[in-house]
Amino acid sequence: MTVIQHDDDVPLARFENWLAADSDIKLRVVYGRTTPIPTEAGDALIVLGGEANTYATEEFPHLAATRTLMRTSMEEDLPVLGICLGAQLLAVETGGRVTVGHPDGREVGPVDVTWEEDAAADPILGPLATASTRVAELHSDAITELGPDATALGRSERYLQAFRVGSALGVQFHPEVAPEQVGAWTATYEDVDSDAVVRDLRAADGEIAPASQALAAAFVAEVRASAARRNSR
């Protein structure tokens, strides 16, 4: 499984242990800014978040190559998971649109996601989609339009939070992070009380962590099922 990491301070975090738990999943982490993006993902692809916006391909050339790898992986019917920036790259690559610096403002801290009807049948989100789910957020850019083949699966009060297109799932929220990571990200934001964000996320982590771990487990199950389908052809 290939993981595209854009920034040093936006790693797999606790997702790494969850993905590897009770499994033989091998992770190949590619640091997009310093390492060429591969042309093949292996059995699956995860694209993490980052500080860039999805259209900043001149400043961050690896973003275009990452989008190409996402497209290639989907054409091979491999499981793809895009997180935050990764979800935005997926949306744009499949015909959608992202608003950079959305005027409705930054979403940060614990946020409730309400699921669309189609989410219940999703192989990864289905276990979470029986009720609203509390998640960890930090983003200022927002997915404001999906491509013609994408299906919206979840929303917060302000923004689209999850969608599927083919074998790929995009989530705007951060299932991989612990509260302290979001605090570190926001420590230099003049308009955010990072200590309060950490307190709020810690208070909600009894809900956030189990849901995030369930998402990781469901992704691993989908990776295994996908590999079994390919091997049976």
Sequence and secondary structure as in RCSB ss.txt:
>XXXX:A:sequence
MTVIQHDDDVPLARFENWLAADSDIKLRVVYGRTTPIPTEAGDALIVLGGEANTYATEEFPHLAATRTLMRTSME
EDLPVLGICLGAQLLAVETGGRVTVGHPDGREVGPVDVTWEEDAAADPILGPLATASTRVAELHSDAITELGPDA
TALGRSERYLQAFRVGSALGVQFHPEVAPEQVGAWTATYEDVDSDAVVRDLRAADGEIAPASQALAAAFVAEVRA
SAARRNSR
>XXXX:A:secstr
 EEEE STTS  TTHHHHHHTTS    EEEETTTS   S  TT EEE   SS TT TTT THHHHHHHHHHHHHH
TT  EEEETHHHHHHHHHTT EEETT TT  EEEEEEEEE GGGGG TTTGGGTTS EEEEEEESSEEEE  TT 
EEEEE SSSEEEEEETTEEEESS TT  HHHHHHHHTT TT  HHHHHHHHHHHHHHHHHHHHHHHHHHHHHHHH
HHHHHHT 
